[in-house]
């Protein structure tokens, strides 16, 4: 997912869940910040590098791909962007090495989603935003894994975009290219992806890089045959998935606010969203590279307040200027706490499943209760 969903749509979901305008902005900022909190950024503000929730392209190009390097990559990407659906998935006649990667395949409504939401309960709004980013990405990034793997994440030439209308159904073969400066060509189904590399652990085979930004577009419908899928066709319906993601975020945040007693998987706030369903689906289905303006307009119509554009450096000076014993009380300090604890939880759940691909992490619970 992109800024349009992680920032503006998350604001809308938070407001519909009952948070105030200001609270919704904090949650939305934190959700979007997950895509930008790199070690490079953290180093500029003097923050602990263990709090990184993403890696820049330049950081990835320099990343090691031995076991130590792979563990570092997997801790970040599996924790925040490709949350594994089933760490104990069974596939007959497969080696442990294969299963370790197969079990990291992302998908919605896995046990780790429940743990993610429950971990954010009674914590700062920054943790709510982190949880919403992770939850939303389980829908967008289904069928890919947050670890470099040719066998899990590669695409092939049998990759089609699906078009549906009221009385018609058609397909068009997708053309992938590696051209970082060229925008995706929606009219001709031409999408930029990562370079083809036949090495299993190449960084080019991380996540959905081989499928480009296609999984991040809410309008996209596509089908392909992944190598891990026993040559069965996988169909991805992003419009349906993104609507469920939005409704699940509203439901999850109602739980986090104490309006729902228990977080139950595969449960959605359809009733709370019903009166806005048409406009939400219209935005989701609209074929465009970026839906930020549409989500922003919808959010401002809900709260009748202006939604500030995302500014990466908004809270940097507050953190840098705070004394050492007060940094944890700043906006970014609270985000950093939440990121470290969430990463520790996911990493240790992977390790407990006897999967070493993310290494292990000391679980640190240093949260201060929300006042």
C-alpha positions in Angstrom: 0.0 0.0 0.0 1.0 3.6 -0.5 0.6 6.9 1.3 -3.0 7.2 -0.1 -4.1 4.3 2.1 -1.6 4.3 4.9 -2.1 8.0 5.7 -5.3 9.3 4.3 -7.5 6.2 4.4 -6.1 5.3 7.8 -7.2 8.8 9.0 -10.7 8.1 7.7 -10.8 4.7 9.4 -9.6 6.1 12.7 -12.2 8.9 12.6 -15.0 6.4 11.8 -13.7 4.3 14.7 -14.4 7.2 17.1 -11.0 8.9 17.4 -10.9 12.7 17.4 -9.4 14.6 14.4 -6.1 15.1 16.3 -5.9 11.5 17.4 -6.7 10.3 13.8 -3.9 12.5 12.5 -1.5 11.0 14.9 -2.5 7.4 14.1 -2.4 8.2 10.3 1.1 9.8 10.6 2.4 6.8 12.5 1.0 4.4 10.0 2.6 6.2 7.1 5.8 6.7 9.0 6.3 2.9 9.0 7.2 3.2 5.3 9.8 5.9 6.0 11.5 5.1 9.3 14.8 3.9 7.9 18.2 3.6 9.6 19.3 6.6 7.5 16.5 8.7 8.9 17.0 7.5 12.5 20.7 8.3 12.3 19.9 11.9 11.3 18.0 12.4 14.6 20.3 10.3 16.8 17.7 7.6 17.5 18.3 3.9 18.0 18.8 2.1 14.7 17.0 -1.0 16.1 13.7 0.9 15.6 14.0 0.9 11.7 10.7 -0.2 10.1 11.9 -0.1 6.5 15.0 -0.1 4.4 15.8 2.4 1.7 16.8 1.1 -1.8 20.4 2.3 -1.2 20.5 0.5 2.2 19.2 -2.7 0.6 21.8 -2.5 -2.2 24.5 -2.6 0.5 22.8 -5.2 2.6 24.5 -8.5 3.2 22.7 -11.7 2.1 24.5 -14.1 4.4 22.5 -15.5 7.3 23.1 -12.5 9.5 22.1 -10.1 6.7 19.1 -12.1 5.8 17.9 -12.2 9.4 18.2 -8.4 9.6 16.2 -7.9 6.4 13.6 -10.4 7.4 13.1 -8.9 10.9 12.1 -5.6 9.3 10.1 -6.7 6.3 8.3 -9.7 7.9 7.4 -7.7 11.0 6.1 -4.5 9.4 5.1 -5.2 5.7 4.7 -8.9 5.1 3.3 -10.3 8.4 3.3 -14.1 8.0 -0.1 -15.7 8.0 0.8 -19.2 9.2 4.1 -19.9 10.8 3.2 -23.6 11.1 1.9 -24.2 7.6 2.4 -27.7 6.3 3.5 -28.7 2.9 4.3 -32.3 2.2 7.7 -33.5 1.1 9.4 -30.2 1.6 12.7 -29.5 3.3 13.0 -27.4 6.4 14.9 -24.8 4.4 12.0 -24.5 2.0 9.3 -24.4 4.7 11.1 -21.7 6.6 10.5 -19.4 3.7 7.1 -20.8 2.7 5.8 -20.2 6.3 6.7 -16.5 6.0 4.1 -15.9 3.2 1.9 -12.9 4.1 -1.8 -13.0 4.3 -4.7 -11.5 6.3 -6.4 -13.0 9.4 -3.5 -15.0 10.7 -2.7 -15.4 14.3 0.0 -12.8 14.2 -2.6 -10.2 13.2 -4.4 -10.9 16.4 -1.2 -10.6 18.4 -0.3 -7.3 16.6 -3.6 -5.7 17.5 -3.7 -7.0 21.1 -0.1 -5.7 21.6 -1.2 -2.2 20.7 -4.0 -2.2 23.2 -3.7 0.5 25.9 -0.6 1.8 24.3 0.2 5.2 22.6 -1.5 6.2 19.4 1.8 5.6 17.6 1.4 1.9 18.3 -2.1 2.0 17.0 -0.8 3.5 13.8 2.0 0.8 13.5 -0.6 -1.9 14.0 -2.9 -0.4 11.3 0.0 -0.3 8.8 0.8 -4.0 9.5 -2.8 -5.0 9.3 -3.5 -3.2 6.0 -0.4 -4.7 4.4 -1.5 -8.2 5.1 -4.3 -7.6 2.6 -2.2 -5.8 -0.1 0.8 -8.0 0.2 -0.9 -11.4 0.3 1.1 -14.3 -1.3 4.5 -12.6 -1.0 7.0 -12.9 1.8 9.2 -10.4 3.7 12.4 -12.3 3.0 14.5 -12.5 -0.2 13.4 -15.6 -2.1 13.2 -16.4 -5.8 11.0 -19.5 -5.2 8.5 -17.6 -3.1 8.4 -14.1 -4.6 9.3 -14.5 -8.3 6.7 -13.8 -11.0 6.6 -15.2 -14.5 5.3 -14.3 -17.9 1.9 -15.8 -17.2 0.7 -12.7 -15.3 -2.5 -11.1 -16.3 -4.5 -8.0 -15.2 -8.2 -8.7 -14.9 -10.9 -6.2 -16.0 -14.5 -6.4 -15.0 -17.6 -4.4 -15.9 -21.3 -5.0 -15.3 -21.6 -7.4 -18.2 -18.1 -8.1 -19.3 -14.8 -9.8 -18.2 -11.5 -9.5 -19.9 -7.8 -10.1 -19.3 -4.6 -8.4 -20.5 -1.1 -9.7 -20.1 1.0 -7.6 -17.8 4.4 -6.3 -19.1 7.0 -5.8 -16.4 10.0 -3.6 -17.0 12.8 -2.3 -14.8 12.7 1.5 -15.3 12.8 3.3 -12.0 12.2 6.8 -13.6 9.2 5.8 -15.7 5.7 5.8 -14.0 3.6 2.8 -14.4 1.5 2.8 -17.6 -2.0 1.9 -16.4 -3.5 2.2 -19.9 -1.3 -0.5 -21.3 -0.7 -2.6 -18.1 3.0 -1.8 -18.1 4.5 -1.9 -14.6 8.0 -1.3 -13.2 9.5 -4.2 -11.2 12.8 -5.2 -9.7 15.6 -6.7 -11.9 15.3 -10.4 -12.6 17.9 -12.3 -10.6 18.2 -16.1 -10.5 20.0 -16.1 -7.1 17.5 -17.3 -4.5 18.6 -14.8 -1.9 19.0 -11.8 -4.2 17.6 -8.6 -2.7 15.7 -8.2 -6.0 13.5 -11.1 -4.8 12.3 -9.4 -1.6 8.6 -9.0 -1.0 6.6 -8.0 -4.1 9.5 -6.4 -5.9 9.1 -8.8 -8.9 5.5 -7.7 -9.2 6.3 -4.0 -8.9 3.7 -1.7 -7.3 0.8 -3.7 -8.7 -0.1 -5.1 -5.2 -0.2 -1.5 -3.8 -2.9 -0.3 -6.2 -6.4 -0.6 -4.7 -8.0 -0.9 -8.2 -5.8 -3.8 -9.3 -7.1 -7.3 -10.1 -4.6 -9.8 -11.4 -3.8 -13.5 -11.6 -0.5 -15.4 -11.8 1.1 -18.8 -11.1 3.6 -18.5 -8.2 6.3 -21.1 -8.0 5.2 -22.2 -4.5 1.5 -22.7 -5.6 1.7 -26.2 -7.2 1.1 -24.5 -10.6 -2.3 -23.3 -9.5 -3.5 -19.9 -10.6 -3.7 -17.3 -7.8 -6.3 -14.5 -8.3 -5.9 -11.3 -6.4 -8.9 -8.9 -6.1 -7.6 -5.8 -4.6 -10.8 -3.8 -4.6 -12.5 -6.4 -2.5 -9.4 -6.9 -0.2 -8.9 -3.2 0.3 -12.5 -2.6 1.3 -12.1 -5.5 3.8 -8.8 -4.0 5.0 -10.5 -0.6 5.6 -13.4 -2.2 7.5 -11.1 -4.4 9.6 -9.1 -1.3 10.5 -12.2 0.4 11.8 -13.2 -2.7 13.8 -9.6 -3.1 15.2 -9.5 0.5 16.3 -12.9 0.2 17.9 -11.4 -2.6 19.9 -8.3 -0.5 20.7 -10.6 2.3 22.0 -12.5 -0.1 24.2 -15.7 -0.1 22.2 -15.4 -3.8 21.3 -14.6 -6.3 24.1 -12.5 -8.7 22.0 -10.6 -8.6 18.8 -11.8 -11.5 16.6 -10.2 -12.4 13.3 -12.2 -12.2 10.1 -14.5 -9.6 11.6 -15.3 -6.2 10.0 -17.0 -3.0 10.9 -19.4 -3.2 7.9 -22.3 -1.6 9.8 -20.2 1.4 10.9 -19.0 1.9 7.4 -22.2 1.1 5.5 -23.4 4.7 5.0 -20.0 5.6 3.4 -19.6 2.4 1.4 -20.4 3.8 -2.0 -17.8 6.6 -1.8 -15.2 4.3 -0.3 -15.7 1.7 -3.0 -15.6 4.5 -5.7 -12.2 5.6 -4.4 -10.9 2.1 -4.2 -12.0 1.1 -7.7 -10.8 4.3 -9.4 -7.9 3.5 -11.7 -5.2 5.9 -10.7 -1.6 5.9 -9.6 -2.3 7.7 -6.3 -5.7 8.1 -4.6 -4.5 10.6 -1.9 -6.6 13.5 -3.0 -9.8 11.4 -3.1 -9.1 9.9 0.4 -8.2 13.3 1.8 -11.4 14.9 0.4 -13.4 12.1 2.0 -11.6 12.4 5.3 -12.2 16.1 5.5 -15.9 15.6 4.7 -16.1 13.3 7.7 -14.4 15.5 10.3 -15.0 18.9 8.7 -11.3 19.6 9.5 -8.3 20.1 7.3 -6.0 17.1 7.0 -2.4 18.2 6.9 -0.2 16.7 4.2 2.3 14.2 5.5 5.7 15.8 6.4 8.5 13.4 7.2 10.4 15.9 9.3 7.5 17.2 11.3 8.6 15.8 14.6 12.4 15.5 14.1 13.4 18.7 15.9 11.2 17.8 18.9 13.1 14.5 19.3 16.5 16.0 18.6 16.0 18.8 21.1 14.6 16.7 23.9 16.9 15.8 26.7 17.9 12.1 26.9 15.5 11.3 29.7 12.6 13.0 27.8 13.1 11.5 24.3 10.7 8.7 25.1 7.9 11.2 25.7 8.2 12.8 22.3 6.1 11.8 19.3 8.9 9.9 17.6 10.1 8.5 21.0 6.7 6.8 21.4 6.8 5.5 17.8 10.3 4.1 18.4 9.2 2.3 21.5 6.2 0.8 19.7 8.3 -0.3 16.7 11.0 -2.0 18.8 8.4 -3.9 20.8 6.3 -4.9 17.8 9.5 -6.1 15.9 10.5 -8.1 19.0 7.1 -9.8 19.2 7.1 -10.9 15.6 10.7 -11.9 15.5 10.3 -14.1 18.6 7.1 -15.7 17.3 9.0 -16.7 14.1 11.9 -18.0 16.2 9.5 -20.0 18.5 8.2 -21.7 15.3 11.7 -23.1 14.9 12.4 -20.8 12.0 15.8 -19.0 12.2 15.3 -16.6 9.2 14.5 -13.6 11.5 16.9 -14.6 14.2 15.7 -13.7 17.7 15.1 -10.6 19.7 14.9 -9.7 23.3 11.3 -8.7 24.0 11.3 -5.3 25.5 8.1 -4.0 27.1 8.9 -0.4 28.1 5.6 1.2 27.2 4.2 3.9 29.4 0.4 3.7 29.8 -1.5 6.3 27.8 -2.4 9.1 30.1 
